[in-house]
Amino acid sequence: MTEQARPAAPSPQSSAASHNHGSPRAATAGTPMSGAQALIRALEESGVDTIFGYPGGAILPAYDPLLDSDRVRHILVRHEQGAGHAATGYAQATGKVGVCMATSGPGATNLVTPIADAHMDSVPIVAITGQVNSGAIGTDAFQEADIVGITMPITKHNFLVTDAADIARTIAEAFHIASTGRPGPVLVDIAKDAMQAATSFRWPVELDLPGYRPVSKPHAKQIREAARMIAEARRPVLYVGGGVLKARATAQLRVLAELTGAPVVTTLMARGAFPDSHPLHLGMPGMHGTVAAVTALQKSDLIIALGARFDDRVTGKLSSFAPDAKVVHADIDPAEISKNRIADVPIVGDCAEVITDLAAAVRAEHAAGRVGDYAAWWSALEGWRTKYPLGYESVKGTLAPQYVIERIGKIAGPEAIYATGVGQHQMWAAQFIGYENPGTFLNSGGAGTMGYAVPAAMGAKVGRPEATVWAIDGDGCFQMTNQELATCAINDIPIKVAVINNGTLGMVRQWQTLFYNQRYSNTSLDGRAGASSGGSQRRIPDFVKLADAHGCIGLRCESPDQVDATIEKAMAINDAPVVVDFVVHQDAMVWPMVPAGLSNDEILAARGQRPDFGDGEE
Ligand SMILES: Cc1ncc(C[n+]2csc(CCOP(=O)(O)OP(=O)(O)O)c2C)c(N)n1
């Protein structure tokens, strides 16, 4: 490794990719302390202000000096999964690195789901776990689990530390890796005896990461080629993924979009990267995307993919995806390029730099008189957009879940942060809330982790205390992690939770309705097979009582005329977490839909309704 590849280190949190504001103390040289004290000092120096965690035997040495830290707030969760998702929510809402901590064995394995989740969604978190004494590793010691082995495929990188002298440097490296290049989770597993041993603490430290050199500056030739193709295209689409949010490139994206006049689609992970109110925005593509967004990609002649990964939920059947499109694919991670769809112009680089350079190259094309003519394209796009807007039907006498979510979005507004679980409510939250700002829609996109919403909302509220934070959750998801309501109540984290209570595992039920002849096997949450209304008859559990038992305010709403008043009541409560039980209709479905495994050409705008594209294909 050359000297310039050894970043003399950090405050990694204040590097370009992250924005914690730790005020570094003067560099210290060789202060004697324990490994555990060095761990806490290294976290402080890395700018950490919050750790979500749960103690136990192997991590106990770290909890002792934590008590003395005036810079790090530790929030004691109720389950380690909550700590992991809270760290993720914190990171997604702030752009900083989220931190969670757990003990060895079951404490560490309880972090596996949120680590996998953060990995799928490229979220920068650092997970710190205690490990049994180094001499006992491999002996099946009490509470031993090979968490480094277990998390190898679901972390960007992980470390096992058995020497106290390595702790501070490893923490600096973990923050550097998590927050640079393609962000992701990093796990640091520290043997208990390394934390108890004496060491001397030095900061800053020199990172030792041979081979880790993410490319951020895109290749000029590729950029020029992409700009030339944009000018020549007749049916281009800017396909925007979560990487644009991670790179904080939303302002640059707007410049590029307006300069080219090309339509924009934002994936589930990129909602908020481009204003929903912008006329160039066609909405979300994919399985439950808008007809206009899905069809635009499908019929495009040039896809400019920015920090997106051609996920199967976007492409549908890959072999029939966008058959006439050439592809410009920009990503910080070279492994993404041509992984699913061959790129004609691969661009490796940071999205902020790529988009800035691309805009300059497009300006040069314009100056040379080469301006793309997309008039015919826009007339087709406008036709699809007008003919197939997002919508839903209300069933008389019941509450439509889409209406509830739409009203929350309207009343809380685009400055609020929305975190969802996984299922129908997640898709409706992606569809019916208007996002205008980055970092305002948090969800588990890649992994689809039920139970994400409440702890992620908690983490977001800790990171952005001035923002209104709504968790929009399903009654199934909510029952996976609602114990973190106690954490919120005890630690003054006043989130708002809308439980979209349809008494069923709605998304799975939707598939049973459509693909399993309405045979509702094990999707009723109130135990009544085939029940046709929401969970109003049998309240097990009663979410209002559950909220109350957790020190939160519980509200219930069962009719459309009460929706606004209930949301406004929840909005007015800022000194405690609020849970609203919205008892909604059970049979609502998410539309549009591209059935799994089919081509995007098979999109249904609503049940049984194939759009008419005016080309004889309906
Ligand atoms: C941990 C986990 N288990 C199972 C699933 C499969 N799954 C996806 S959506 C869903 C139903 C979610 O139900 P609910 O939370 O009530 O939300 P709804 O779809 O009704 O809005 C299930 C079981 C999952 N995504 N995650």
The ligand as an ORCA input file, in Angstrom:
! r2SCAN-3c Opt
* xyz 1 1
  C     -39.618    -10.571      8.501
  C     -40.541    -10.825      7.358
  N     -41.331    -11.926      7.361
  C     -42.188    -12.158      6.340
  C     -42.262    -11.288      5.289
  C     -43.224    -11.554      4.124
  N     -44.231    -10.492      4.052
  C     -44.130     -9.448      3.189
  S     -45.372     -8.358      3.344
  C     -46.118     -9.280      4.534
  C     -47.407     -8.844      5.156
  C     -47.278     -7.623      5.979
  O     -48.465     -7.440      6.696
  P     -48.793     -6.097      7.438
  O     -47.658     -5.666      8.282
  O     -50.089     -6.240      8.148
  O     -48.888     -5.049      6.247
  P     -49.954     -4.903      5.058
  O     -49.444     -5.653      3.886
  O     -51.254     -5.458      5.557
  O     -50.023     -3.443      4.796
  C     -45.372    -10.432      4.799
  C     -45.777    -11.482      5.770
  C     -41.398    -10.170      5.319
  N     -41.354     -9.292      4.328
  N     -40.580     -9.951      6.368
*
